[in-house]
């Protein structure tokens, strides 16, 4: 088994998979989930705003969380997957 810190750090895309453990299952509880499905599960009703200025104009107060979306680059290669960012109003 590889040493966990030997893997490179990346910026995940919405289609990347994450290992999870299903504690309700006996036997083989190891599963995978996409980053996108985790975002949907963890932040189902998060308001979307273009940026911090728009979030504040919409009535969010400092410290409240909102989402933005955008294109990401990973390791200097253009990545066309869109992914949600969760930010706090400042």
C-alpha positions as semicolon CSV with decimal commas, in nm:
position;residue;x (nm);y (nm);z (nm)
1;X;0,000;0,000;0,000
2;X;0,131;0,344;-0,092
3;X;0,217;0,602;0,169
4;X;-0,066;0,859;0,164
5;X;0,164;1,161;0,159
6;X;0,335;1,027;-0,155
7;X;0,032;1,127;-0,367
8;X;0,036;1,472;-0,529
9;X;-0,198;1,745;-0,408
10;X;-0,448;1,854;-0,675
11;X;-0,747;2,080;-0,718
12;X;-1,036;1,835;-0,761
13;X;-1,288;1,857;-1,044
14;X;-1,656;1,777;-1,007
15;X;-1,608;1,433;-1,168
16;X;-1,316;1,327;-0,943
17;X;-1,386;1,045;-0,700
18;X;-1,333;1,042;-0,325
19;X;-1,307;0,730;-0,109
20;X;-1,565;0,710;0,165
21;X;-1,670;0,449;0,421
22;X;-2,036;0,353;0,449
23;X;-2,065;0,285;0,822
24;X;-2,408;0,125;0,776
25;X;-2,259;-0,162;0,572
26;X;-2,081;-0,470;0,703
27;X;-1,818;-0,652;0,502
28;X;-1,697;-0,411;0,234
29;X;-1,801;-0,059;0,341
30;X;-1,554;0,123;0,113
31;X;-1,731;0,324;-0,155
32;X;-1,655;0,610;-0,391
33;X;-1,844;0,935;-0,439
34;X;-1,790;1,210;-0,693
35;X;-1,695;1,555;-0,575
36;X;-2,013;1,680;-0,741
37;X;-2,236;1,438;-0,546
38;X;-2,070;1,538;-0,219
39;X;-2,129;1,906;-0,297
40;X;-2,496;1,835;-0,365
41;X;-2,532;1,634;-0,045
42;X;-2,344;1,874;0,180
43;X;-2,467;2,204;0,033
44;X;-2,812;2,137;-0,118
45;X;-2,961;2,486;-0,082
46;X;-2,657;2,709;-0,095
47;X;-2,735;3,040;-0,266
48;X;-2,534;3,119;-0,581
49;X;-2,374;3,462;-0,637
50;X;-2,125;3,587;-0,895
51;X;-1,885;3,722;-0,634
52;X;-1,860;3,870;-0,286
53;X;-2,004;4,205;-0,395
54;X;-2,313;4,034;-0,540
55;X;-2,352;3,817;-0,230
56;X;-2,346;4,120;-0,001
57;X;-2,584;4,313;-0,232
58;X;-2,826;4,020;-0,214
59;X;-2,838;4,051;0,163
60;X;-2,577;3,805;0,287
61;X;-2,389;3,922;0,591
62;X;-2,023;3,876;0,673
63;X;-1,945;3,509;0,744
64;X;-2,242;3,360;0,557
65;X;-2,156;3,094;0,298
66;X;-2,251;3,109;-0,071
67;X;-2,143;2,939;-0,393
68;X;-1,984;3,062;-0,713
69;X;-1,892;2,861;-1,020
70;X;-1,611;2,888;-1,270
71;X;-1,352;2,718;-1,483
72;X;-1,045;2,586;-1,309
73;X;-0,694;2,516;-1,419
74;X;-0,502;2,220;-1,280
75;X;-0,127;2,176;-1,320
76;X;-0,118;2,448;-1,588
77;X;-0,368;2,260;-1,808
78;X;-0,705;2,417;-1,885
79;X;-0,983;2,219;-1,719
80;X;-1,328;2,263;-1,870
81;X;-1,513;2,103;-1,580
82;X;-1,720;2,349;-1,384
83;X;-1,708;2,324;-1,010
84;X;-1,872;2,509;-0,727
85;X;-1,671;2,718;-0,487
86;X;-1,806;2,771;-0,139
87;X;-1,710;3,107;-0,003
88;X;-1,794;3,320;0,294
89;X;-1,902;3,679;0,259
90;X;-1,638;3,920;0,392
